Amino acid sequence: MTAHPRPLPGPDRLTWDQSAGRACVYCARPLTSGAVHVGTIRDRLGAHVLDTEAWAGPCCSTTASPDSER
């Protein structure tokens, strides 16, 4: 597995739709078919794990390394 060429935003910079996997993590456009999983954004609050799956839409997936499609 190689590192993603574009860094993922921090969890505090995501909108609700981005953190729920409904919008692109880079541009916040709603996701459609062809979304690409670009990684996991790690976060914790004490003992609570708040990891978020990060998805990029076709709009931003040219720089994404597709390891799976939605």
N, C-alpha and C positions, 0 to 999 in steps of 0.2 A: 504494500500500500504506500502510495506516495503522498506527500503533503499537498494540500490544495493550493493552487497558485495565488488565490485571492484570500486574504485573511477574513475570518468570520467576525462579525460585529460582537461586541460584548452583550451579555444578557440584559443589561440596563438600557441598551439602545434599541431594543426590539419593541415593535407594537404588539398588541394582543394577537392580531392575526398572524404576524410573523412567528411569534412564539408558539402558536397553536398549529403551525404548519399549513396555514391557509393563504399565506402571502410569501412572496420572494423575500429572502433575508437581506438581499442587497438593494432592491428598489421598491419593495412593499406593494408591488402589483399583485392582484389576486392570482393564485396558481391555477393552471389549467392542465390538460394532459401534456405529458412531456416534461414534467417537473423532474429535477435531478437532485438526489440526496447529496449534499456537499459536506456533511459532517455533523458533529455534535458539539453544541456549545455547553461547556461544563459550568455549573454553578451550584453553590450550597448555601444554606441558611441554617447554621448550627448543625443539627443532625439530619436536616431535611435535604435531600438531593433534588435539585431543581434543573437537571440537565434538559436541554431542548434540542430536538432534532432539527437540523437546518436544511431547508430546501431552496433551490433556485429555480426560477421559471425559465421558459425558453428565451425570454428577454435577456437573461444574464448567464445562461448556461454555456455560452461559447467559451467562457473562461473556466467553466466547471469541469472537473474530471468525473464523468458519470460512473458511479459504482452501483447505482440502481436507479430505476425510474419509477415514478409514481403513477 
